[in-house]
Amino acid sequence: MLKRNLAVLVLVGALLGGGAYAWAQTSDTSPAAPTTAPSGQQAPANGRAHRANGVLRRVVHGDLIVRGKNGFQNVTYDRGKEDGVSDNTLTITRPDGKKVSVKLTPDTKYRGVKDASQLQAGKPTLVLSKDGNALMVGQRSGDKNGSAPAGH
């Protein structure tokens, strides 16, 4: 039982980074959306990847240890609806009601939008941060079908 739980925890941690990127790039939110493994890797048998994806959709906050260019680092994951950007500070409200504010820096990467000017209040947003600075911000562009809003 402990080994199974540990394996699920490791799988969730490994998929979280990829899941954050995929979340910002995909437009299909149905639970039956197909998943694909990165090239060179085989998808886990018996739908384990699909089950892990279902767990990741419910994650609203997490403290993670991820491998970076210079070794391992601690980062924080938060998901919620954007409240707005003011003075290069992005604020989101998580589903559990907690407000999270992070500083947008020149090093912040964006997924789903080109830059901070395209972030829209009220839209689902995810943030990976370290020490209060946003490392990555993901927000879907366009409507729920993935097309750009009129006039864009």
ROZATOR-378800 format. One record per residue: x, y, z of N, C-alpha, C in turn; residue number from 1. Coordinates in pm, 1 decimal, padded with zeros to 6 digits. Layout:
// ROZATOR-378800
      n.px      n.py      n.pz     ca.px     ca.py     ca.pz      c.px      c.py      c.pz  num
         X         Y         Z         X         Y         Z         X         Y         Z  NUM
...
This chain:
// ROZATOR-378800
      n.px      n.py      n.pz     ca.px     ca.py     ca.pz      c.px      c.py      c.pz  num
   00083.4  -00119.1   00000.0   00000.0   00000.0   00000.0   00087.5   00124.9   00000.0    1
   00192.3   00128.4   00084.4   00282.1   00242.3   00092.0   00355.0   00261.8  -00041.3    2
   00399.7   00151.4  -00102.2   00469.5   00161.6  -00229.5   00377.0   00216.6  -00337.4    3
   00251.0   00174.3  -00338.5   00155.6   00223.6  -00437.7   00130.9   00372.6  -00418.7    4
   00110.8   00413.4  -00295.3   00087.8   00555.7  -00267.2   00209.5   00639.6  -00304.7    5
   00328.1   00588.9  -00274.7   00450.6   00659.7  -00309.4   00464.5   00669.7  -00461.0    6
   00432.6   00563.0  -00532.6   00440.3   00564.0  -00678.7   00342.6   00666.4  -00737.1    7
   00223.0   00672.9  -00682.7   00124.7   00770.2  -00730.5   00174.5   00911.2  -00703.4    8
   00231.3   00935.8  -00585.7   00283.6   01066.9  -00550.4   00397.0   01108.3  -00644.4    9
   00487.2   01015.9  -00675.1   00596.9   01045.2  -00767.6   00542.4   01074.0  -00906.7   10
   00444.4   00996.5  -00951.5   00384.0   01017.5  -01082.1   00316.2   01154.0  -01088.6   11
   00243.4   01190.1  -00985.3   00175.2   01319.6  -00981.1   00278.0   01432.2  -00987.8   12
   00385.9   01421.3  -00911.8   00489.4   01524.0  -00913.5   00554.0   01537.3  -01050.0   13
   00581.0   01423.7  -01114.9   00644.0   01426.4  -01246.9   00550.9   01485.1  -01352.0   14
   00424.5   01456.4  -01340.3   00328.1   01504.3  -01439.3   00284.9   01648.4  -01416.2   15
   00304.8   01701.1  -01296.8   00255.7   01834.5  -01264.9   00315.6   01940.9  -01356.4   16
   00444.7   01936.7  -01377.5   00507.6   02033.9  -01467.8   00453.1   02023.0  -01608.6   17
   00446.7   01902.2  -01662.0   00390.2   01880.5  -01795.2   00242.1   01910.9  -01798.2   18
   00173.0   01879.8  -01690.4   00030.0   01907.2  -01683.8   00002.3   02055.8  -01685.8   19
   00087.1   02134.6  -01620.2   00069.0   02279.7  -01619.6   00084.0   02334.7  -01760.4   20
   00183.7   02286.7  -01831.0   00203.0   02331.9  -01968.9   00087.2   02286.6  -02057.1   21
   00048.1   02162.9  -02044.8  -00061.5   02110.3  -02125.9  -00192.2   02182.4  -02094.6   22
  -00215.6   02213.8  -01968.7  -00337.4   02284.7  -01928.9  -00346.6   02418.7  -02000.2   23
  -00233.6   02488.7  -02008.5  -00233.5   02620.1  -02071.1  -00246.3   02611.3  -02222.5   24
  -00209.0   02498.8  -02281.8  -00210.2   02486.6  -02426.6  -00334.0   02419.2  -02483.1   25
  -00407.0   02342.4  -02403.4  -00521.2   02268.9  -02454.5  -00650.3   02344.8  -02431.2   26
  -00751.3   02308.6  -02509.3  -00881.1   02372.7  -02490.0  -00986.7   02273.6  -02447.7   27
  -00958.6   02144.6  -02452.2  -01056.0   02041.9  -02417.0  -01047.6   02014.0  -02267.9   28
  -01154.3   02042.3  -02195.1  -01154.5   02019.0  -02051.3  -01236.1   01896.8  -02013.5   29
  -01278.4   01818.1  -02111.8  -01358.4   01700.2  -02080.6  -01273.0   01595.9  -02011.2   30
  -01331.3   01518.1  -01917.7  -01252.6   01419.1  -01846.9  -01204.0   01307.4  -01936.8   31
  -01261.2   01291.9  -02054.6  -01221.5   01183.9  -02144.4  -01119.0   01230.4  -02246.3   32
  -01058.0   01348.3  -02226.6  -00960.0   01398.5  -02321.6  -00842.2   01303.5  -02326.7   33
  -00795.3   01267.7  -02448.7  -00684.2   01174.6  -02459.5  -00555.2   01239.1  -02410.8   34
  -00465.8   01157.3  -02357.7  -00335.7   01205.5  -02314.8  -00230.6   01137.7  -02398.9   35
  -00116.7   01205.4  -02417.9  -00007.4   01147.8  -02494.0   00118.2   01156.9  -02411.5   36
   00205.5   01059.6  -02430.5   00333.4   01059.2  -02360.4   00434.7   01134.3  -02443.8   37
   00536.6   01196.6  -02380.4   00641.6   01262.5  -02455.7   00711.4   01162.5  -02546.0   38
   00768.7   01211.7  -02657.9   00834.3   01121.3  -02751.3   00943.5   01043.4  -02681.1   39
   00953.0   00917.6  -02718.3   01052.7   00830.9  -02657.3   01004.1   00763.1  -02531.4   40
   00884.3   00796.2  -02483.6   00830.9   00732.7  -02364.3   00698.9   00668.1  -02399.2   41
   00669.8   00559.3  -02333.8   00545.2   00489.0  -02356.6   00444.8   00530.0  -02249.5   42
   00319.3   00548.8  -02290.4   00215.3   00586.0  -02194.4   00195.6   00472.8  -02094.5   43
   00172.2   00503.5  -01966.9   00150.2   00400.2  -01867.5   00028.5   00314.3  -01903.9   44
   00036.6   00188.9  -01871.5  -00071.0   00094.6  -01901.9  -00190.9   00116.9  -01809.5   45
  -00305.7   00064.4  -01850.0  -00427.7   00063.3  -01769.2  -00480.8   00201.9  -01734.9   46
  -00449.2   00303.4  -01816.8  -00506.6   00435.7  -01796.2  -00452.1   00510.2  -01676.3   47
  -00334.9   00472.4  -01626.9  -00279.3   00541.4  -01509.8  -00255.1   00689.1  -01537.1   48
  -00212.2   00722.1  -01659.2  -00188.7   00863.4  -01692.4  -00319.3   00941.1  -01686.3   49
  -00428.6   00879.2  -01732.3  -00558.7   00946.5  -01729.0  -00603.1   00971.4  -01585.1   50
  -00583.2   00872.9  -01498.2  -00621.5   00890.4  -01357.4  -00538.4   00999.0  -01291.9   51
  -00407.8   01003.4  -01320.7  -00322.1   01106.6  -01262.5  -00365.6   01243.7  -01312.1   52
  -00401.6   01253.3  -01440.4  -00448.4   01379.8  -01495.4  -00573.6   01425.4  -01421.3   53
  -00663.6   01333.6  -01386.6  -00783.5   01368.4  -01311.8  -00749.0   01424.9  -01175.2   54
  -00647.2   01371.0  -01109.7  -00602.8   01421.5  -00980.2  -00544.5   01561.5  -00997.4   55
  -00464.9   01581.8  -01102.4  -00401.2   01711.6  -01124.0  -00502.9   01821.2  -01149.4   56
  -00615.2   01788.1  -01207.9  -00717.3   01889.0  -01233.0  -00775.1   01943.6  -01103.5   57
  -00760.4   01870.1  -00994.8  -00815.6   01914.4  -00867.2  -00712.8   01985.4  -00779.7   58
  -00586.2   01985.0  -00819.6  -00480.8   02049.3  -00740.4  -00494.6   02200.7  -00752.0   59
  -00497.9   02270.2  -00637.8  -00505.5   02416.1  -00637.4  -00380.5   02479.8  -00577.9   60
  -00304.0   02404.7  -00500.7  -00181.7   02457.6  -00440.2  -00087.6   02341.5  -00411.1   61
   00039.9   02365.9  -00429.3   00137.9   02264.1  -00394.6   00277.1   02323.2  -00385.4   62
   00356.4   02269.1  -00295.3   00497.8   02303.2  -00285.6   00573.9   02186.9  -00346.0   63
   00652.4   02214.7  -00450.4   00717.1   02110.2  -00528.3   00867.5   02125.6  -00527.5   64
   00935.3   02015.9  -00549.5   01078.7   02016.1  -00574.6   01094.1   01971.5  -00719.0   65
   01150.4   02059.9  -00802.5   01165.0   02030.1  -00944.1   01310.8   02040.2  -00985.7   66
   01342.6   01968.2  -01093.2   01478.7   01971.9  -01145.6   01489.4   02090.8  -01239.7   67
   01584.3   02177.4  -01214.7   01609.0   02293.0  -01299.6   01742.8   02279.5  -01369.5   68
   01782.5   02382.6  -01440.9   01910.8   02381.4  -01511.7   02027.8   02366.2  -01416.0   69
   02014.4   02424.0  -01297.2   02123.5   02423.5  -01199.8   02093.9   02333.0  -01081.1   70
   02024.5   02222.6  -01103.3   01992.0   02131.2  -00994.2   01847.2   02143.2  -00952.4   71
   01817.8   02097.8  -00832.4   01680.7   02095.9  -00782.7   01647.0   02228.8  -00714.3   72
   01520.0   02266.1  -00726.6   01474.5   02388.1  -00661.1   01332.5   02369.5  -00610.3   73
   01298.3   02444.1  -00507.3   01162.7   02442.9  -00451.7   01080.3   02549.2  -00523.3   74
   00961.1   02509.3  -00569.6   00869.6   02602.8  -00634.1   00730.4   02582.4  -00575.5   75
   00643.9   02681.1  -00595.9   00506.1   02674.1  -00548.4   00413.2   02679.2  -00667.9   76
   00312.8   02592.9  -00666.9   00211.9   02585.4  -00772.8   00080.5   02637.5  -00716.0   77
   00016.8   02730.6  -00786.5  -00114.4   02780.6  -00746.9  -00201.2   02791.4  -00871.2   78
  -00329.8   02757.4  -00855.7  -00426.0   02764.9  -00964.8  -00551.0   02835.7  -00914.8   79
  -00606.7   02923.5  -00998.9  -00728.5   02994.2  -00962.2  -00772.1   03086.7  -01073.2   80
  -00855.3   03183.8  -01038.8  -00901.7   03283.4  -01136.2  -00826.1   03412.8  -01112.3   81
  -00782.7   03472.9  -01223.0  -00706.5   03596.9  -01211.5  -00795.1   03710.4  -01161.7   82
  -00743.3   03784.4  -01062.7  -00809.9   03905.1  -01013.2  -00762.4   04027.3  -01090.4   83
  -00637.4   04024.2  -01137.0  -00583.6   04135.3  -01212.7  -00434.2   04149.9  -01192.7   84
  -00373.9   04242.1  -01268.3  -00231.5   04273.0  -01258.3  -00219.7   04421.1  -01226.1   85
  -00143.8   04453.8  -01122.0  -00120.8   04592.0  -01083.1   00024.3   04606.0  -01038.3   86
   00094.3   04704.3  -01093.6   00235.4   04727.3  -01059.1   00318.4   04600.2  -01072.8   87
   00300.2   04527.1  -01184.6   00372.1   04402.2  -01212.0   00347.6   04294.3  -01107.2   88
   00234.8   04301.9  -01036.7   00197.5   04198.8  -00940.6   00067.2   04134.5  -00987.1   89
   00072.0   04004.3  -01008.3  -00044.3   03926.1  -01049.7  -00111.2   03869.3  -00925.6   90
  -00242.4   03883.8  -00917.7  -00318.0   03827.0  -00805.3  -00422.1   03731.9  -00860.5   91
  -00428.1   03611.1  -00800.9  -00531.6   03513.9  -00835.7  -00603.8   03473.3  -00707.7   92
  -00726.5   03426.2  -00723.4  -00801.6   03370.4  -00611.5  -00820.1   03222.8  -00639.5   93
  -00766.9   03138.8  -00549.4  -00778.0   02994.4  -00565.0  -00919.5   02949.2  -00533.3   94
  -00959.2   02829.0  -00579.0  -01092.4   02776.6  -00547.7  -01120.3   02763.3  -00398.1   95
  -01015.0   02751.8  -00316.7  -01035.4   02743.1  -00172.2  -01051.6   02881.2  -00107.6   96
  -01055.6   02988.0  -00191.4  -01080.3   03122.8  -00141.8  -00956.2   03203.6  -00109.1   97
  -00839.5   03141.6  -00108.0  -00716.8   03214.0  -00073.7  -00666.6   03295.5  -00192.6   98
  -00628.6   03421.2  -00164.8  -00570.1   03507.2  -00267.3  -00418.6   03487.5  -00267.4   99
  -00361.0   03480.4  -00387.9  -00217.1   03462.1  -00404.2  -00166.8   03572.2  -00496.0  100
  -00063.0   03643.5  -00452.3  -00002.2   03748.5  -00532.9   00143.1   03714.5  -00558.9  101
   00186.3   03730.8  -00685.2   00324.6   03705.7  -00723.4   00373.4   03819.6  -00811.2  102
   00500.8   03845.1  -00803.8   00563.5   03951.0  -00883.1   00597.5   03896.8  -01021.2  103
   00558.2   03970.1  -01126.4   00594.5   03935.4  -01263.4   00728.6   04002.0  -01293.2  104
   00827.1   03923.3  -01334.7   00961.0   03972.9  -01361.3   00993.7   03956.7  -01509.6  105
   01103.2   04016.3  -01555.3   01144.2   03995.6  -01695.3   01173.7   03847.7  -01726.4  106
   01202.5   03767.3  -01624.2   01232.0   03624.8  -01644.3   01107.0   03537.3  -01643.2  107
   00989.2   03592.5  -01611.4   00866.4   03514.2  -01607.4   00834.7   03461.3  -01746.5  108
   00805.7   03331.3  -01755.2   00765.5   03267.8  -01881.0   00613.3   03261.0  -01884.9  109
   00556.1   03262.1  -02004.7   00410.8   03259.4  -02020.3   00370.3   03142.9  -02108.3  110
   00261.0   03079.8  -02074.3   00203.6   02969.9  -02151.9   00058.6   03006.3  -02183.6  111
   00022.3   02995.7  -02311.2  -00114.1   03025.0  -02351.5  -00136.1   03170.8  -02388.2  112
  -00050.6   03257.7  -02339.8  -00052.8   03400.0  -02373.8   00090.3   03442.2  -02405.0  113
   00103.3   03551.1  -02481.6   00236.3   03596.2  -02522.4   00314.1   03659.9  -02408.0  114
   00244.7   03745.1  -02330.9   00310.8   03815.6  -02220.9   00205.6   03865.7  -02122.3  115
   00249.2   03941.9  -02023.2   00159.9   03988.1  -01916.5   00047.0   04076.7  -01969.8  116
   00070.0   04146.6  -02080.6  -00033.5   04235.6  -02133.7  -00155.6   04158.5  -02183.9  117
  -00140.5   04029.5  -02212.1  -00252.2   03948.8  -02262.0  -00327.7   03876.6  -02150.2  118
  -00280.5   03885.3  -02027.4  -00351.4   03821.9  -01916.3  -00484.3   03893.0  -01895.0  119
  -00588.4   03813.6  -01867.5  -00722.7   03870.4  -01851.9  -00782.1   03832.3  -01717.5  120
  -00833.6   03931.5  -01646.8  -00899.1   03907.8  -01518.1  -01020.6   03818.9  -01538.9  121
  -01044.6   03731.4  -01441.4  -01159.6   03642.0  -01445.0  -01133.9   03509.6  -01513.7  122
  -01018.0   03494.2  -01578.0  -00988.2   03370.3  -01649.5  -00909.3   03274.7  -01559.6  123
  -00928.3   03142.9  -01580.9  -00849.5   03044.3  -01506.6  -00700.2   03065.1  -01534.0  124
  -00622.1   03066.4  -01428.2  -00479.9   03096.8  -01438.1  -00402.3   03004.8  -01345.1  125
  -00283.1   02963.2  -01388.6  -00195.5   02888.2  -01299.1  -00061.6   02958.9  -01291.9  126
   00003.6   02942.8  -01177.5   00129.1   03012.6  -01151.2   00227.3   02917.4  -01085.8  127
   00349.8   02913.6  -01137.3   00462.1   02849.8  -01069.1   00550.4   02963.5  -01020.6  128
   00580.6   02964.8  -00891.2   00657.9   03076.2  -00836.6   00765.7   03026.6  -00742.2  129
   00860.2   03114.8  -00717.8   00967.4   03088.2  -00621.7   00997.1   03218.5  -00550.7  130
   00992.0   03216.2  -00418.9   01021.5   03333.3  -00336.6   00936.8   03454.7  -00376.3  131
   00810.1   03431.3  -00412.2   00718.9   03539.0  -00445.5   00728.9   03592.3  -00586.7  132
   00821.7   03537.9  -00667.2   00838.3   03579.5  -00806.0   00783.8   03471.8  -00898.7  133
   00703.1   03510.4  -00995.7   00644.3   03415.0  -01089.2   00751.6   03363.3  -01184.1  134
   00766.5   03231.4  -01189.0   00856.0   03168.7  -01286.0   00780.9   03142.6  -01415.8  135
   00654.2   03097.9  -01402.5   00571.3   03066.7  -01518.0   00426.2   03098.9  -01484.8  136
   00356.9   03162.5  -01580.4   00214.9   03192.4  -01567.4   00146.4   03131.8  -01689.1  137
   00042.5   03053.5  -01665.2  -00033.6   02992.8  -01773.7  -00177.2   03039.9  -01770.3  138
  -00226.4   03079.8  -01887.5  -00366.4   03120.0  -01898.6  -00408.8   03089.6  -02041.0  139
  -00522.2   03025.4  -02054.8  -00570.9   02992.7  -02187.9  -00609.0   03119.4  -02261.7  140
  -00570.8   03126.0  -02387.7  -00612.0   03239.4  -02469.4  -00740.1   03203.0  -02542.1  141
  -00818.5   03301.9  -02580.8  -00940.6   03277.3  -02656.9  -01051.9   03221.3  -02572.1  142
  -01160.1   03173.7  -02640.0  -01274.2   03118.1  -02569.2  -01249.8   02972.4  -02532.9  143
  -01352.1   02905.3  -02479.2  -01330.8   02768.6  -02432.7  -01310.9   02669.7  -02546.3  144
  -01332.5   02711.6  -02671.4  -01305.2   02625.1  -02784.9  -01165.4   02648.9  -02840.7  145
  -01090.4   02740.2  -02778.5  -00952.0   02762.3  -02817.1  -00931.5   02867.1  -02924.3  146
  -01039.2   02928.0  -02975.8  -01022.1   03030.0  -03078.6  -01005.2   03165.9  -03012.4  147
  -00939.8   03254.9  -03083.5  -00914.3   03388.7  -03029.2  -01042.6   03468.3  -03024.1  148
  -01054.9   03557.7  -02925.8  -01173.2   03643.2  -02917.7  -01181.4   03733.8  -03040.1  149
  -01300.3   03780.7  -03070.9  -01321.0   03868.7  -03184.3  -01233.0   03992.7  -03170.6  150
  -01173.5   04034.3  -03282.2  -01089.2   04152.9  -03279.9  -00945.0   04125.2  -03247.0  151
  -00908.0   03997.1  -03229.1  -00767.5   03963.6  -03197.2  -00706.5   03885.6  -03309.3  152
